[in-house]
């Protein structure tokens, strides 16, 4: 396989999400060539169209009508079912279930020429699915459910210290995503507490594959990414090896964020999703590349063991914002 093609496949699929339901044959590679998708020629509609209510007032200048309608429908159903009264992990799991069947899409954040807050409920890669579900769950739980509050929630999760300030401010590596959000009280990394062990990894994938990232043509942006990777060298990483994931089931909760640790050099995580717990067992709810939509895989351990590039999981628990506010 030509090295440039493999690098492109890695860039568009592995770092963003990685293989989701790949066969073992496909999983011999970090990502199959099927993962290479053409990026849209223009930013998603969610960044270009205003939403106007029945009185002609602008509801949001960053939302397309389908995203806004989906958001309102989820809120309405949450009120009807009194979802806000549930434990927070169950709120997160419920929101994730409302988006089952939505299509998978790669490269949505990199389509705009300049860094833009992409807020879109029409399609997801695996990380965008995590961010949107958590932002909506927070809105439902706190009652601060304006569209603007939801969009701000997405920005808070996606960018370092919760503020969008160019391409390098985005939390590109999921280990930093967890650490940054943990520092701000959004999640807690519970990997070690539920049976994890040290995960020795140097995170250098982006800088080592500079030619595969169009935004890294800028020396300033590239230097910023290198500095970010150097800082991540001080981050203590833990993971639960794939053969011991089921042992952690009693300690996992609905809505826990799962990231799949990888053996790929320079990379920490290849995929993300949520624990989906029911009486039937502990599954994995995620935006799946090969299924091309948001799905629930029946058993988390089976899923991870089915892809050779995955060596285990990292677990981050969403923290209840109602506890922080005293409500």
C-alpha positions as CSV (number, residue, x, y, z in Angstrom):
1,X,0.0,0.0,0.0
2,X,1.5,3.4,-0.9
3,X,2.6,5.3,2.2
4,X,0.7,8.5,1.3
5,X,-2.6,6.6,0.9
6,X,-2.1,4.9,4.3
7,X,-1.3,8.2,5.9
8,X,-4.5,9.8,4.5
9,X,-6.5,6.9,5.8
10,X,-5.0,7.3,9.2
11,X,-5.6,11.0,9.2
12,X,-9.3,10.9,8.3
13,X,-10.3,7.8,10.2
14,X,-7.9,6.7,12.9
15,X,-7.2,10.0,14.7
16,X,-10.8,11.1,14.4
17,X,-12.4,7.8,15.4
18,X,-10.8,4.8,13.8
19,X,-12.3,1.5,12.7
20,X,-15.7,0.9,14.3
21,X,-16.9,-2.5,13.3
22,X,-14.1,-3.6,11.0
23,X,-13.5,-7.2,10.3
24,X,-10.3,-8.8,11.6
25,X,-8.8,-8.7,8.1
26,X,-9.4,-4.9,7.9
27,X,-8.2,-4.5,11.4
28,X,-4.7,-5.6,10.4
29,X,-4.4,-2.0,9.2
30,X,-5.0,1.0,11.5
31,X,-7.9,1.9,9.2
32,X,-9.1,0.4,5.9
33,X,-9.0,2.4,2.7
34,X,-12.8,2.5,3.0
35,X,-12.3,5.0,5.7
36,X,-11.0,7.6,3.3
37,X,-13.9,10.0,2.5
38,X,-14.1,13.2,0.5
39,X,-14.4,16.2,2.7
40,X,-17.3,18.6,1.9
41,X,-16.4,21.5,-0.3
42,X,-18.1,24.0,2.1
43,X,-18.7,24.2,5.9
44,X,-21.7,22.2,7.1
45,X,-25.0,23.9,6.9
46,X,-25.0,24.2,10.7
47,X,-22.4,27.0,10.3
48,X,-24.1,29.0,7.6
49,X,-27.9,29.2,8.1
50,X,-29.8,31.1,10.7
51,X,-32.8,29.5,12.5
52,X,-35.9,31.8,12.8
53,X,-38.8,31.1,15.1
54,X,-42.5,31.5,14.2
55,X,-42.4,35.2,15.1
56,X,-39.5,35.9,12.8
57,X,-36.9,36.1,15.6
58,X,-33.5,34.6,15.0
59,X,-33.1,31.6,17.4
60,X,-29.5,31.0,16.4
61,X,-27.2,32.1,13.6
62,X,-25.1,29.0,13.8
63,X,-27.8,26.2,13.5
64,X,-29.4,24.6,10.4
65,X,-33.1,23.9,10.7
66,X,-32.6,20.1,11.0
67,X,-30.2,20.4,13.8
68,X,-32.4,22.9,15.7
69,X,-35.5,20.7,15.1
70,X,-33.7,17.6,16.4
71,X,-32.5,19.5,19.4
72,X,-36.0,20.8,20.2
73,X,-37.5,17.3,19.7
74,X,-35.1,15.7,22.1
75,X,-35.8,18.3,24.7
76,X,-39.6,17.9,24.3
77,X,-39.3,14.1,24.7
78,X,-37.0,14.5,27.7
79,X,-39.6,16.7,29.4
80,X,-42.4,14.2,28.5
81,X,-40.4,11.4,30.1
82,X,-39.0,13.5,33.0
83,X,-35.5,12.4,32.0
84,X,-34.0,15.2,34.1
85,X,-35.0,13.3,37.3
86,X,-32.8,10.3,36.4
87,X,-29.2,9.7,37.6
88,X,-26.9,11.7,35.3
89,X,-25.3,8.6,33.6
90,X,-28.8,7.5,32.6
91,X,-29.5,10.9,31.2
92,X,-26.4,10.6,29.1
93,X,-27.4,7.1,27.9
94,X,-30.9,8.2,27.1
95,X,-29.7,11.1,25.0
96,X,-27.3,8.8,23.1
97,X,-30.2,6.5,22.3
98,X,-32.2,9.4,20.7
99,X,-29.5,9.7,18.1
100,X,-29.3,6.0,17.1
101,X,-29.3,5.6,13.3
102,X,-27.9,9.0,12.6
103,X,-25.3,8.7,9.9
104,X,-21.5,8.6,10.4
105,X,-19.5,11.4,8.7
106,X,-15.8,12.1,8.7
107,X,-13.9,15.4,8.5
108,X,-16.7,17.7,9.6
109,X,-14.5,19.9,11.8
110,X,-11.8,20.3,9.1
111,X,-14.1,21.3,6.3
112,X,-14.2,25.1,7.1
113,X,-11.0,27.0,6.0
114,X,-10.7,28.6,9.4
115,X,-11.6,27.0,12.8
116,X,-15.4,27.2,13.2
117,X,-17.7,26.0,15.9
118,X,-19.4,23.1,14.1
119,X,-22.7,22.3,15.9
120,X,-24.5,19.6,13.9
121,X,-27.0,16.8,14.9
122,X,-27.4,15.5,11.4
123,X,-24.2,13.3,11.3
124,X,-21.3,12.5,13.5
125,X,-17.9,11.0,13.8
126,X,-17.2,9.2,17.1
127,X,-15.9,12.2,19.0
128,X,-18.6,14.6,17.7
129,X,-21.1,12.1,18.9
130,X,-19.6,12.2,22.4
131,X,-19.6,16.0,22.5
132,X,-23.1,16.5,21.3
133,X,-24.6,13.9,23.6
134,X,-22.8,15.3,26.6
135,X,-23.8,18.9,25.7
136,X,-27.5,17.9,25.4
137,X,-27.4,15.8,28.5
138,X,-26.1,18.8,30.5
139,X,-28.8,21.0,29.0
140,X,-31.5,18.6,30.1
141,X,-30.1,18.0,33.5
142,X,-29.6,21.6,34.4
143,X,-32.7,23.0,32.7
144,X,-30.4,25.6,30.9
145,X,-31.6,24.3,27.5
146,X,-31.5,27.2,25.1
147,X,-29.8,26.5,21.8
148,X,-27.1,28.9,22.6
149,X,-26.3,27.1,25.9
150,X,-26.2,23.8,24.0
151,X,-23.8,25.2,21.4
152,X,-21.6,26.7,24.2
153,X,-21.6,23.2,25.8
154,X,-20.1,21.8,22.6
155,X,-17.4,24.4,22.5
156,X,-16.6,23.9,26.2
157,X,-16.0,20.2,25.6
158,X,-14.2,20.5,22.3
159,X,-11.5,23.1,23.0
160,X,-8.7,23.6,25.5
161,X,-10.0,25.3,28.6
162,X,-13.4,25.5,26.8
163,X,-12.5,28.3,24.4
164,X,-12.1,28.1,20.6
165,X,-9.0,29.9,19.6
166,X,-7.9,28.4,16.3
167,X,-7.1,24.9,15.1
168,X,-4.5,24.2,17.8
169,X,-6.9,25.0,20.6
170,X,-9.0,21.9,19.6
171,X,-8.4,18.9,21.8
172,X,-7.2,16.7,19.0
173,X,-6.0,13.8,21.1
174,X,-8.6,12.2,23.2
175,X,-6.3,11.7,26.2
176,X,-6.0,15.5,26.3
177,X,-9.7,15.8,25.8
178,X,-10.3,13.8,29.0
179,X,-7.6,15.6,31.0
180,X,-8.7,19.0,30.0
181,X,-12.4,18.3,30.7
182,X,-11.4,16.6,34.0
183,X,-9.6,19.8,35.0
184,X,-12.7,21.8,34.5
185,X,-15.0,19.3,36.3
186,X,-16.9,17.9,33.3
187,X,-15.6,14.3,33.5
188,X,-13.5,12.2,35.8
189,X,-11.0,9.7,34.5
190,X,-11.9,6.5,36.4
191,X,-9.7,4.1,34.4
192,X,-7.2,3.4,37.2
193,X,-10.0,3.1,39.8
194,X,-11.9,0.5,37.8
195,X,-8.9,-1.8,37.2
196,X,-6.7,0.1,34.8
197,X,-2.9,-0.3,34.6
198,X,-0.3,2.1,33.2
199,X,-0.4,2.7,29.5
200,X,3.1,3.7,28.3
201,X,2.7,5.8,25.1
202,X,4.4,8.7,23.5
203,X,1.7,10.8,21.7
204,X,3.4,12.2,18.5
205,X,1.1,11.0,15.7
206,X,0.2,14.4,14.3
207,X,3.7,15.9,14.1
208,X,5.0,12.7,12.6
209,X,2.4,12.7,9.9
210,X,2.5,16.5,9.1
211,X,1.9,16.1,5.4
212,X,-1.4,14.4,6.0
213,X,-2.8,17.4,7.9
214,X,-3.5,20.3,5.5
215,X,-3.8,22.7,8.5
216,X,-0.3,21.9,9.5
217,X,1.2,23.6,6.4
218,X,1.5,26.6,8.7
219,X,4.8,26.5,10.6
220,X,3.1,28.3,13.5
221,X,0.3,25.8,13.8
222,X,2.8,22.9,13.4
223,X,4.9,24.3,16.2
224,X,1.9,24.6,18.4
225,X,1.0,21.0,17.8
226,X,4.5,19.9,18.6
227,X,4.4,21.9,21.9
228,X,1.0,20.3,22.7
229,X,2.5,16.8,22.1
230,X,5.5,17.6,24.4
231,X,3.1,18.6,27.2
232,X,1.2,15.4,26.8
233,X,4.4,13.5,27.5
234,X,3.9,14.4,31.1
235,X,0.3,12.9,31.2
236,X,0.0,9.7,33.2
237,X,-2.1,7.3,31.0
238,X,-3.9,4.2,32.1
239,X,-6.0,1.6,30.3
240,X,-7.9,-1.6,30.9
241,X,-6.4,-4.4,28.8
242,X,-8.9,-5.9,26.4
243,X,-8.9,-9.3,28.1
244,X,-9.9,-7.7,31.4
245,X,-12.6,-5.4,30.2
246,X,-15.5,-7.6,31.4
247,X,-14.0,-7.7,34.9
248,X,-14.7,-4.0,35.1
249,X,-18.4,-4.3,34.1
250,X,-19.7,-4.1,37.7
251,X,-17.8,-0.8,38.2
252,X,-19.0,0.8,35.0
253,X,-22.1,3.0,34.8
254,X,-24.5,3.9,32.0
255,X,-23.1,6.8,30.0
256,X,-19.5,6.3,30.9
257,X,-17.3,7.5,28.1
258,X,-15.2,4.8,26.5
259,X,-12.0,5.4,24.4
260,X,-10.3,2.5,22.8
261,X,-6.5,2.4,23.5
262,X,-4.4,1.5,20.5
263,X,-1.1,-0.2,19.7
264,X,-0.6,2.2,16.7
265,X,2.7,4.1,17.2
266,X,2.3,7.7,18.4
267,X,-1.4,7.5,18.9
268,X,-3.4,7.0,22.1
269,X,-7.0,6.3,21.1
270,X,-8.7,5.2,17.9
271,X,-12.4,5.3,18.8
272,X,-14.9,6.6,21.3
273,X,-18.4,5.9,22.5
274,X,-20.5,5.3,25.6
275,X,-21.1,2.4,28.0
276,X,-24.7,1.2,27.3
277,X,-26.0,-0.7,30.3
278,X,-29.3,-2.6,30.4
279,X,-30.5,-5.8,32.0
280,X,-29.2,-7.5,28.8
281,X,-25.6,-6.6,29.5
282,X,-22.9,-4.0,29.0
283,X,-22.8,-2.8,25.4
284,X,-21.0,0.0,23.5
285,X,-23.0,2.9,21.9
286,X,-21.0,4.7,19.3
287,X,-20.9,6.4,15.9
288,X,-19.7,3.4,13.8
289,X,-17.5,3.9,10.7
290,X,-18.3,0.5,9.1
291,X,-22.0,0.5,10.0
292,X,-22.1,4.1,8.8
293,X,-24.4,5.2,11.6
294,X,-24.8,5.4,15.4
295,X,-25.3,1.9,16.7
296,X,-25.1,-0.2,19.9
297,X,-22.6,-3.1,19.8
298,X,-24.0,-5.8,22.1
299,X,-20.9,-6.4,24.3
300,X,-18.1,-3.9,24.9
301,X,-15.3,-6.4,25.5
302,X,-16.3,-8.4,22.4
303,X,-16.2,-5.2,20.3
304,X,-12.8,-4.2,21.5
305,X,-11.3,-7.7,21.0
306,X,-12.7,-7.8,17.5
307,X,-10.3,-5.1,16.2
308,X,-6.7,-6.0,16.4
309,X,-5.4,-2.4,16.6
310,X,-7.3,-1.9,19.9
311,X,-5.6,-3.1,23.0
312,X,-8.0,-2.0,25.7
313,X,-10.2,0.9,27.0
314,X,-9.9,4.2,28.8
315,X,-13.0,5.2,30.9
316,X,-14.1,8.7,31.7
317,X,-17.2,9.3,33.8
318,X,-19.4,12.4,33.0
319,X,-19.9,14.4,36.2
320,X,-23.4,15.5,37.2
321,X,-23.6,19.3,36.7
322,X,-26.5,19.4,39.1
323,X,-24.2,18.4,41.9
324,X,-21.8,21.2,41.0
325,X,-24.6,23.8,41.0
326,X,-26.2,22.4,44.2
327,X,-29.5,21.7,42.5
